[in-house]
Every structure is written in structure tokens, then in C-alpha cells.
Amino acid sequence: MMVLRRKIGEAIRINDDIRIVIQDIQGGHSVRFAIDAPANVAVHRLEVYSIIEQENRAANQGDALTWLKGGK
């Protein structure tokens, strides 16, 4: 894991096609940033990505119909 310090307006570049720009820092604990990435690159919050992974696992295990009906 890499830890960086950035100020408002500064950016981080990932490869040639992803850019993260610091937009705002509130109270020293909350950072608002913008992600500029190609349309074919999925960008999700971790909690959303975890749900997507669970759905994909259920679909691969043949439990998709049960999951769709609200089962676990």
C-alpha cells in the first residue's frame, strides 16, 4: 500500500489513464476527490464492490435465483 499526502487541487496518476484529484478536505478527516477514468474502468466504493462480489459469487454457484428471490 502506498500512502501519499496531497493538497487541494493536487492529483495522483495511475497508469496513463486514471487521475485522482483532491477536491476538498473537511475537518481534517474527510477527503472529497474526483476520479477521472475511462468508461471501461469500473470505479466503486468498497462497500458497493463487496456487494457486487457477493452477487457474482452467488451467480457462479447457481444460487442466483435464490438470491433474486431474497434468499441468502
FENDA-V777233 format. One record per residue. N is the residue number from 1. RES is the residue in one letter. PSI is psi as a letter, one per 40 degrees, with the letter a starting at -180 (none if undefined). BURIAL is + if it has 9 or more other ideal C-beta (glycine too) atoms within 8 Angstrom, else -. Layout:
BEGIN
N:RES:PSI:BURIAL
N:RES:PSI:BURIAL
END
This chain:
BEGIN
1:M:h:-
2:M:h:-
3:V:h:-
4:L:i:-
5:R:h:-
6:R:i:-
7:K:i:-
8:I:h:-
9:G:e:-
10:E:i:-
11:A:i:+
12:I:h:-
13:R:h:-
14:I:h:-
15:N:a:-
16:D:e:-
17:D:e:-
18:I:h:+
19:R:h:+
20:I:h:+
21:V:h:+
22:I:h:+
23:Q:d:-
24:D:i:-
25:I:h:+
26:Q:h:-
27:G:e:-
28:G:e:-
29:H:e:-
30:S:h:-
31:V:h:-
32:R:h:-
33:F:i:-
34:A:h:-
35:I:h:-
36:D:h:-
37:A:i:-
38:P:i:-
39:A:d:-
40:N:e:-
41:V:h:-
42:A:h:-
43:V:h:-
44:H:i:-
45:R:i:-
46:L:d:-
47:E:d:-
48:V:d:-
49:Y:d:+
50:S:d:-
51:I:d:-
52:I:d:+
53:E:d:-
54:Q:d:-
55:E:d:+
56:N:d:-
57:R:d:-
58:A:d:+
59:A:d:+
60:N:d:-
61:Q:e:-
62:G:e:-
63:D:e:+
64:A:d:+
65:L:d:-
66:T:d:+
67:W:d:+
68:L:d:-
69:K:e:-
70:G:e:-
71:G:i:-
72:K:none:-
END
